């Protein structure tokens, strides 16, 4: 997976209360630590300045507003996840690349408190996610996918991963009802006997954390396999 360097700050260099140079990277790492502590709703420029031991204007020197800061936090979360990702080996099937993209993006969001909310609200064009999409589309094309089918497939995986991770952090019980106790499942799904039976069945299987996400990811991978097979058959029949 591609990696990139985070942009460096320009202009004067202030210092934090710990004595470290107050550059963009220092501010972003401090903001991520504060995010883990107070969540996105509690993350304010004032609190961040207090945590760093500086005045608010020192932060605005590096970030024009909070949204620019959130964009950089999102870019850092995605960068860290993709930098740590281990690419599939040369003999690995194409499915491994799709799974890697989804799992890495998911890890970026779940690695920190409210990470999915931060990434969902950020401009992702300048993040390593775009490079990951580009690289995965190229690899899928080498495996025989029509480029447009490859793009649609990886975008579907990215969208599913974003929505699933957002729900998992916002309301774990709703995103994965198997986490509910038997009593709570009975209460929530009492009016829906078919769903209740299926939820009890899933819960009885004692899935590992993330099993619901993995099941959905496999459905998307299976759908892409069907499209790949249909494309190959079509090319064989073509004159």
C-alpha positions in Angstrom: 0.0 0.0 0.0 1.3 3.5 -0.8 2.6 5.8 1.9 3.3 9.5 2.0 4.9 12.0 4.2 2.7 14.4 6.2 3.1 18.0 5.2 5.6 20.1 7.2 4.7 23.4 8.8 5.9 26.7 7.4 6.8 29.9 9.3 7.7 30.5 12.9 8.2 27.6 15.2 6.6 27.9 18.6 7.1 25.3 21.4 4.7 23.2 23.5 4.8 23.2 27.2 7.0 20.0 26.9 9.6 22.1 25.0 9.1 20.3 21.7 8.9 22.4 18.5 5.2 23.2 17.8 4.9 22.1 14.2 1.9 20.6 12.4 2.8 17.0 13.2 3.1 17.8 16.9 -0.3 19.6 17.0 -2.0 16.7 15.1 -0.5 14.0 17.4 -1.6 16.1 20.4 -5.1 16.5 18.9 -5.4 12.7 18.4 -4.4 12.1 22.0 -7.0 14.6 23.1 -9.6 13.0 20.8 -9.0 9.7 22.6 -9.6 11.4 25.9 -12.6 13.6 25.3 -14.1 12.5 21.9 -14.8 14.6 18.9 -17.5 16.7 20.6 -15.0 17.7 23.3 -12.1 18.4 20.9 -11.8 22.2 20.7 -9.0 24.5 19.7 -9.1 26.0 23.2 -8.7 22.5 24.8 -6.0 21.6 22.4 -4.1 24.8 23.1 -4.4 24.2 26.8 -3.0 20.6 26.4 -0.1 22.0 24.5 0.5 24.8 26.9 0.1 27.5 24.2 -2.3 30.3 23.2 -5.0 29.7 20.6 -3.2 31.9 18.0 -0.2 29.6 18.0 -2.5 26.8 16.6 -4.2 29.0 14.0 -0.7 29.7 12.7 -0.7 26.1 11.5 -4.4 25.4 10.9 -6.8 28.1 9.7 -9.8 26.5 11.5 -11.0 23.3 13.2 -12.0 21.7 9.9 -8.5 22.0 8.5 -7.3 20.4 11.7 -9.8 17.5 11.4 -8.8 17.0 7.8 -5.2 16.6 8.9 -6.2 14.3 11.8 -8.1 12.1 9.3 -5.1 12.1 6.9 -2.8 11.0 9.8 -5.1 8.2 10.9 -5.4 6.9 7.3 -1.6 7.3 6.8 -0.7 5.4 9.9 -3.0 2.5 9.0 -1.8 2.1 5.4 1.8 2.5 6.4 1.4 -0.5 8.8 -0.5 -2.6 6.2 1.3 -5.7 4.9 0.7 -6.0 1.1 -0.3 -9.5 -0.1 2.4 -11.7 -1.6 2.8 -12.1 -5.4 0.9 -15.4 -5.3 -2.0 -14.1 -3.3 -5.4 -14.0 -5.1 -7.1 -10.7 -6.0 -9.5 -11.1 -3.1 -6.6 -10.4 -0.7 -6.2 -6.9 -2.1 -9.8 -6.1 -1.7 -9.8 -7.4 1.9 -6.7 -5.5 2.7 -8.2 -2.2 1.5 -11.3 -2.7 3.6 -9.6 -3.9 6.7 -6.9 -1.2 6.6 -9.5 1.6 6.1 -11.5 0.1 9.0 -8.4 0.0 11.2 -7.8 3.7 10.5 -11.3 4.5 11.8 -11.4 2.2 14.8 -7.9 2.8 16.0 -9.0 6.0 17.9 -12.1 7.2 19.6 -14.6 8.7 17.1 -12.2 8.0 14.3 -15.0 7.1 11.9 -16.8 10.4 12.6 -13.6 12.3 12.0 -12.9 10.5 8.7 -16.5 10.8 7.6 -16.4 14.6 8.1 -13.0 15.1 6.5 -11.8 15.8 3.0 -10.2 12.5 2.1 -8.9 13.5 -1.4 -5.4 14.3 0.1 -5.2 11.1 2.2 -3.5 7.8 1.5 -6.9 6.2 1.0 -6.9 7.6 -2.5 -3.6 6.0 -3.2 -4.9 2.8 -1.8 -7.9 2.9 -4.1 -5.6 3.6 -7.1 -3.3 0.8 -6.2 -6.1 -1.7 -5.6 -7.8 -0.8 -8.9 -4.6 -1.3 -10.7 -4.0 -4.7 -9.1 -7.6 -5.9 -9.8 -7.2 -4.8 -13.5 -4.1 -7.0 -13.7 -6.2 -9.9 -12.4 -8.7 -9.4 -15.3 -11.2 -7.0 -14.0 -12.6 -4.3 -16.3 -11.1 -1.1 -14.8 -14.6 0.4 -14.3 -15.8 -2.7 -12.5 -12.7 -2.7 -10.3 -13.3 1.0 -9.4 -17.0 0.4 -8.6 -16.0 -2.6 -6.5 -13.4 -0.9 -4.4 -15.6 2.2 -3.9 -18.4 -0.1 -2.7 -16.0 -1.7 -0.2 -14.8 1.8 1.0 -18.4 3.0 1.4 -19.5 -0.1 3.2 -16.4 0.1 5.5 -17.1 3.7 6.3 -20.7 3.2 7.1 -20.1 0.0 9.1 -17.3 1.6 11.2 -19.4 4.7 11.8 -22.2 2.6 13.2 -19.9 0.4 15.2 -18.5 3.4 17.0 -21.7 5.3 17.4 -24.1 2.4 18.4 -22.4 -1.0 18.7 -25.6 -2.8 19.6 -27.3 -1.6 16.4 -24.4 -2.3 14.1 -23.9 -5.8 15.6 -26.9 -7.0 17.5 -25.1 -10.2 18.4 -23.3 -8.1 21.0 -26.6 -7.8 22.9 -27.5 -10.1 25.7 -30.2 -12.7 25.0 -32.7 -10.6 27.1 -31.9 -7.5 25.1 -32.2 -9.3 21.8 -35.6 -10.5 22.9 -36.6 -7.0 23.8 -35.4 -5.4 20.6 -36.6 -8.0 18.1 -39.7 -9.3 19.9 -41.9 -8.1 17.1 -39.6 -9.6 14.4 -39.4 -13.4 15.0 -37.5 -14.2 11.9 -34.8 -11.6 12.7 -34.8 -12.7 16.4 -34.1 -16.4 15.4 -31.3 -15.3 13.1 -29.7 -13.0 15.7 -29.9 -15.8 18.2 -28.3 -18.1 15.7 -25.4 -15.6 15.0 -24.9 -15.0 18.7 -24.8 -18.8 19.3 -22.0 -19.1 16.9 -20.0 -16.7 19.2 -18.5 -14.6 16.4 -15.2 -12.9 17.0 -15.0 -9.1 17.1 -15.5 -7.7 13.7 -17.2 -10.9 12.4 -20.3 -9.0 11.2 -18.1 -6.6 9.2 -16.1 -9.6 7.7 -19.3 -11.3 6.7 -20.5 -8.2 4.8 -17.1 -7.8 3.2 -17.2 -11.4 1.9 -20.6 -10.7 0.3 -19.0 -7.8 -1.6 -16.0 -9.9 -2.6 -18.3 -12.7 -3.8 -20.3 -10.1 -5.9 -17.1 -8.9 -7.4 -16.1 -12.5 -8.2 -19.4 -12.9 -10.0 -18.8 -9.7 -12.1 -15.3 -10.9 -12.9 -16.5 -14.3 -14.1 -19.3 -12.7 -16.2 -16.7 -10.4 -17.8 -14.4 -13.3 -18.7 -17.3 -15.3 -20.2 -18.3 -12.3 -22.3 -14.8 -11.8 -23.6 -14.6 -15.5 -24.6 -17.8 -15.2 -26.6 -16.7 -12.0 -28.3 -15.6 -12.4 -32.0 
